[in-house]
Amino acid sequence: MESDRQLQRDGEQRGFPDAGSVLKPLLYGIGYLLGHHVLRRRTPLICGLVLTNDCNLSCRHCRVASRGRKRLSFEESVTVIDSFYEEGGRNLYLEGGEPFLWRDRHHRLDDIVAYAHGRGYQTVVVYTNGMFPIETSADTVFVSIDGLRRTNDYLRGPSFDRIMENIRASQHPSIHVNYTINNHNKDEIEEFCGFVDEVDEIRDVFFYFHTPYYGYDELYIGPDERERILQKLMGLSKKHSILNSHAGLECALRNDWHRPLDICRVYEKGKMYECCRFSGNPELCRNCGYLSYAETHQTLRLRPSAVRKALQYF
């Protein structure tokens, strides 16, 4: 029996999940889709929990720290997790700021992960800048990298070498990269994809577009250029490890996914936001570059490529 458990652990470390870990989210997904389409339920799908607005980087595109010091206590975190679970939510996204900076007395990030798993969550996802060792029991980790060394470090500060060191040292079986496309890194996409393909510890890369939360700055890409890039991504996805689905990219081209997405929420100390922390601005919604919600929209419409991709990280 002990040898069987060891084999299972070894397989998971090599990136091969056991049958149970695949079957449970699959059954949940089927049940959710049936409830959504047949019973017309509006059961929440994703809860983003902002553990802290503290961050150890000063990225050109981000002003989250200016929202004030809004670190959650462990008690407040589990209250939100419980409340969302009771509504039917089973997918938790831990975000910031930088989640690995979160502390509350003796509690650390993995205490939140463990509580959510114990409560019955199917998937716990951590969004990180990768500057800390990637040691977590979360199901999935998304690491933000916005280009190769020179470009990334221009946009996010000196960080690329540390990020890659932490990724290569990690034993986590499900590491993905988030790449936010802007005017400074838009011409490096194909080269970056080739780089990611050579890093065994990275499963794939998911592409977003810079959203002008703080106005139309030099990072913003207009509609015509955005369309050109999306067309290129559809071609690149045939030969590189890209998590965006064909259906999701087509949806982004049409810019027709439902916004705000009321089955996805974000909790920041004392307030629950629908869709994102900047919802309620129609113009900003039209220019949204958060393409994971385009993927969610297409998955709910049962587009095969979107469903296949969703099963890779849910």
C-alpha positions in Angstrom: 0.0 0.0 0.0 2.8 2.4 0.9 4.6 1.6 -2.3 1.4 2.4 -4.3 1.1 5.8 -2.6 4.8 6.5 -3.4 4.2 5.6 -7.0 1.3 8.0 -7.1 3.3 10.8 -5.5 6.2 10.2 -8.0 3.8 10.3 -10.9 2.3 13.6 -9.7 5.8 15.1 -9.3 6.5 14.2 -12.9 3.4 15.9 -14.0 1.2 12.8 -14.4 -1.9 13.2 -12.2 -3.7 10.2 -10.8 -7.1 9.2 -12.2 -9.0 10.6 -9.3 -7.5 14.1 -9.6 -8.6 14.1 -13.3 -12.0 12.5 -12.7 -13.2 14.8 -9.9 -12.9 18.2 -11.8 -14.2 16.5 -14.9 -17.4 15.4 -13.1 -17.7 18.8 -11.5 -17.4 20.5 -14.9 -20.1 18.2 -16.4 -22.4 18.9 -13.5 -21.8 22.6 -13.6 -22.5 22.8 -17.4 -25.7 20.7 -17.0 -26.9 23.0 -14.2 -26.0 26.1 -16.2 -27.7 25.0 -19.5 -30.5 22.7 -18.4 -31.5 24.0 -15.0 -30.5 27.7 -15.9 -28.7 28.0 -12.6 -26.4 31.0 -12.1 -24.1 29.1 -9.7 -20.9 31.1 -9.2 -17.9 29.6 -11.0 -14.7 31.4 -9.8 -13.9 33.4 -6.7 -10.8 35.6 -6.8 -9.6 36.2 -3.3 -7.2 39.2 -3.0 -5.1 38.2 0.0 -3.0 41.3 0.0 -2.2 44.3 -2.2 1.4 44.3 -1.1 3.9 43.5 -3.8 7.7 43.2 -4.0 7.8 44.4 -7.7 6.8 47.8 -9.3 5.5 46.8 -12.7 4.8 49.6 -15.3 1.3 48.4 -15.9 0.2 47.9 -12.2 -1.0 50.3 -9.5 -2.6 47.8 -7.2 -0.5 49.0 -4.3 -2.1 52.4 -4.6 -5.5 50.8 -3.6 -4.2 50.8 0.0 -3.0 48.2 2.4 -5.8 45.6 2.3 -4.3 42.5 3.7 -6.9 39.9 4.8 -6.9 38.1 8.1 -7.0 34.3 8.0 -10.5 34.5 9.6 -11.8 36.9 6.9 -10.3 34.7 4.2 -12.0 31.5 5.4 -15.3 33.4 5.9 -15.3 34.4 2.2 -14.2 30.8 1.2 -17.1 29.4 3.3 -19.6 31.8 1.9 -18.6 31.2 -1.7 -18.7 27.5 -1.2 -22.2 27.6 0.2 -23.3 29.5 -2.9 -22.0 26.6 -5.0 -18.5 27.9 -6.0 -15.7 25.4 -6.2 -12.9 27.2 -7.9 -10.7 29.6 -5.9 -8.1 32.0 -7.3 -5.6 33.4 -4.8 -4.2 36.7 -6.0 -2.7 40.1 -4.9 -0.5 42.0 -5.0 1.8 39.0 -4.4 0.1 36.1 -2.6 3.3 34.6 -1.3 3.8 37.8 0.7 0.6 37.2 2.7 1.0 36.6 6.4 -1.4 36.6 9.3 0.3 35.6 12.6 1.5 32.0 12.0 -0.6 31.6 8.9 0.9 31.5 5.4 -0.4 31.1 1.9 -0.6 27.3 2.0 -2.9 27.4 5.1 -5.4 29.1 2.9 -4.9 26.5 0.2 -5.3 23.7 2.7 -8.5 25.2 4.1 -10.0 25.5 0.7 -9.2 21.9 -0.2 -10.5 20.7 3.1 -13.7 22.7 2.5 -14.2 20.8 -0.8 -12.9 23.2 -3.5 -12.1 21.4 -6.8 -9.4 23.8 -7.9 -7.2 26.3 -6.1 -5.1 28.5 -8.3 -2.3 30.9 -7.3 -1.3 33.9 -9.3 2.3 34.9 -8.5 5.1 37.0 -9.9 7.5 34.1 -9.4 10.0 35.9 -7.1 9.4 33.4 -4.3 10.1 29.6 -4.3 7.1 28.0 -6.0 6.3 25.6 -3.1 2.5 25.3 -2.7 -0.2 22.6 -2.6 -2.4 24.7 -4.8 -3.6 22.7 -7.9 -2.3 25.2 -10.4 0.2 28.1 -10.4 0.3 30.9 -12.9 3.6 32.9 -13.0 3.6 36.3 -14.7 6.4 36.8 -17.2 6.1 39.5 -19.8 8.9 38.7 -22.2 12.4 37.5 -22.4 15.0 38.9 -19.9 15.5 42.4 -21.2 11.9 43.0 -22.0 10.4 41.5 -18.9 12.9 43.4 -16.7 12.0 46.7 -18.4 8.3 46.1 -17.7 8.5 44.4 -14.3 11.9 45.3 -12.8 14.9 43.0 -12.5 13.2 39.7 -12.0 13.6 37.3 -15.0 16.6 35.4 -13.7 15.1 34.9 -10.3 11.7 33.8 -11.7 13.3 31.2 -14.0 15.5 29.9 -11.2 12.4 29.4 -9.0 10.5 27.7 -11.9 13.3 25.3 -12.6 13.7 24.5 -9.0 10.0 23.8 -8.4 8.5 20.3 -8.2 5.0 21.6 -8.8 3.3 19.6 -11.6 1.1 22.4 -13.0 3.0 25.6 -13.7 1.8 27.9 -16.4 2.9 31.4 -17.5 0.8 34.5 -17.9 2.1 36.9 -20.6 0.3 40.3 -20.8 0.8 41.6 -24.4 1.5 45.4 -24.7 3.3 47.7 -27.0 6.7 46.8 -25.6 6.6 43.0 -25.9 4.1 42.4 -28.8 7.0 41.6 -31.2 8.6 39.1 -28.9 5.7 36.6 -28.6 6.9 34.0 -31.0 10.4 34.0 -29.6 9.0 33.7 -26.1 6.9 30.8 -27.1 9.9 29.0 -28.4 11.7 29.7 -25.1 8.8 28.3 -23.1 8.7 25.2 -25.2 12.3 24.4 -24.0 11.5 24.7 -20.3 10.2 21.3 -19.0 8.8 22.8 -15.8 6.4 25.1 -17.7 3.3 23.5 -19.2 2.3 26.4 -21.5 1.7 30.1 -21.7 -1.6 32.0 -21.5 -1.8 35.4 -23.3 -3.7 38.5 -22.1 -3.7 42.0 -23.4 -2.9 45.0 -21.4 -6.1 46.6 -20.1 -6.1 50.4 -19.7 -7.3 50.4 -16.1 -5.5 53.7 -15.5 -5.9 55.3 -18.9 -4.6 54.9 -22.4 -0.9 54.9 -21.9 2.1 53.8 -24.0 1.4 50.1 -23.2 -2.1 50.1 -24.7 -2.6 48.3 -28.0 -5.5 49.6 -30.3 -8.1 47.4 -31.9 -6.4 47.0 -35.4 -3.1 45.9 -33.9 -4.8 43.7 -31.4 -6.6 41.9 -34.2 -3.3 41.3 -36.0 -1.8 39.8 -32.9 -4.7 37.5 -32.2 -4.6 36.2 -35.8 -0.9 35.5 -35.2 -1.6 33.7 -31.9 -4.0 31.4 -33.7 -1.3 30.4 -36.0 1.3 30.0 -33.3 -1.0 27.9 -31.1 -0.7 25.1 -33.7 3.0 24.7 -33.0 3.7 26.0 -29.6 2.4 25.3 -26.0 -0.3 28.0 -25.8 -3.1 27.6 -23.3 -5.5 30.0 -25.1 -7.9 27.9 -27.2 -8.8 28.5 -30.8 -12.4 29.3 -29.7 -11.2 31.7 -27.0 -9.0 33.6 -29.5 -11.8 33.8 -32.0 -14.0 35.2 -29.2 -11.4 37.8 -28.4 -11.3 38.7 -32.1 -15.0 39.3 -32.1 -14.7 40.9 -28.7 -18.1 39.5 -27.8 -17.8 37.6 -24.5 -20.3 38.5 -21.9 -19.2 41.3 -19.5 -19.4 41.7 -16.7 -19.3 38.0 -16.1 -21.4 37.7 -13.0 -20.5 34.0 -12.2 -16.9 35.2 -11.6 -16.2 37.4 -8.6 -13.3 39.1 -6.9 -13.2 39.8 -3.1 -10.9 42.5 -1.9 -11.0 43.4 1.8 -14.6 44.1 2.7 -16.1 44.1 -0.8 -17.1 41.6 -3.4 -16.7 42.7 -7.0 -18.6 41.2 -10.0 -16.1 40.1 -12.7 -13.1 42.2 -11.6 -12.0 45.0 -9.3 -12.7 47.6 -12.0 -16.2 46.6 -13.1 -18.9 49.1 -13.8 -17.0 51.0 -16.5 -18.5 50.1 -20.0 -15.6 51.6 -22.0 -13.1 49.7 -19.9 -15.1 46.5 -20.3 -15.0 47.0 -24.1 -11.2 47.2 -24.0 -10.8 44.4 -21.5 -7.8 42.2 -22.2 -8.5 39.6 -19.6 -8.8 36.8 -22.1 -9.4 34.0 -19.5 -13.0 35.3 -19.3 -13.3 34.9 -23.0 -12.2 31.3 -22.4 -14.8 30.9 -19.7 -17.5 32.3 -22.0 -16.6 29.8 -24.7 -16.3 26.9 -22.3 -19.8 27.6 -21.1 -20.9 27.6 -24.7 -19.4 24.1 -25.0 -16.9 25.0 -27.7 -14.7 21.8 -27.8 -11.3 23.6 -28.0 -12.2 25.8 -25.0 -13.4 22.8 -23.0 -10.2 20.8 -23.7 -8.0 23.7 -22.7 -10.0 24.3 -19.5 -9.4 20.7 -18.4 -5.7 21.4 -18.5 -5.8 23.6 -15.5 -9.2 23.3 -13.8 
